[in-house]
């Protein structure tokens, strides 16, 4: 029988797993119960937890350390930040489940649980402001005949009825998608960015692109996808190019993108691998990249299958301010005939 994580943690400090008093001691502090409940709801940084709990960061860090040593929390370094979330198997223990219920009740009473949404909106505030700035778009030089090359390549793709460009920005990915796919839906939250994308499409003569201003879960996007898809089942391919590191909840965004894929369709996420360049936060980067295992975890949680993560060679990474970062691409597929649903059930029952 596999030893629960908290028992293993107790064993690591030479205390017998049967000595349950240690677990009770760790969970005797109300602040830790509240912290545990918040971390079960969302992966949060120590600073965000301090804001929610109205405690100092050193105090929150001390409580988080005690819970982590007990095997109840997992932490993750992300640049200069430490983020924590409930350990995967922590709630298997009846005592911990009771502690989570008590902590949640405390958080509901003091309003901290309801304020998580405000904290998450603060994460994306910088990104919204950054991309709303008016700026002159620069259309990078590409070979004049690139459209012909891509059009020649297109018949080799089995399904190319509809592509979705999520977070199109200035529309640079349209240079590739529009010549290949019969129809393309390009969405962005920023009107300023969409203006540049429309300008690019007009300059290239792309008449098969539908532009949508809004959110991934908005009605406007769903209507555009249904109008573009032959069988109203979704897009043959959904692309998110350097979008995920701006998202306050990247796992949720992957799930939203997956929901827009047709059965058998592909989700393509191009983003940075984990790095430690804090200066990228001035570019409205919420996250300093992602581990390959983390991207695959997002894919599994969204019931996607066959997720593969590949590194991008440095010479392919352009000339922009992020050219020095490690780039990677994840390609995953939406299952057909129930494929992948069993994995989703596993995730739900063991979370």
Buried (B, 14 or more C-beta within 10 A) or exposed (E): EEEBBBBEBBEEEEEEBEEEEBBEEBBEEEBBBBBBBBBBBBBBBBBBBBBBBEBEBEEBBEBBBBBBBBBBBBBBEBBEBBBBBBBEBBBBBEEBEEBBEBBBBBBEEBEBBEBBEEBBEEBBEBBEEBBEEEEEBEBEEEEEEEBEEBEEEEEEEEBBBBBBBBBBBBBBBBBBBBBBBBBBBBBBBBEBBBBBBBBBBEEBEBEBBBBBBBEBEBEEBBEBBEEBBEEEBBBBBBBBBBBBBBBBBBBBBBBBBBBBBBBBBBBBBBBBBBBEBEEBBEBBBBBBBBEBEBBBBBBBBBBBBEBEBEEBEEEEBEEEEBEEBBBBBBBBBBBEEEBBEEBBEEBEEEE
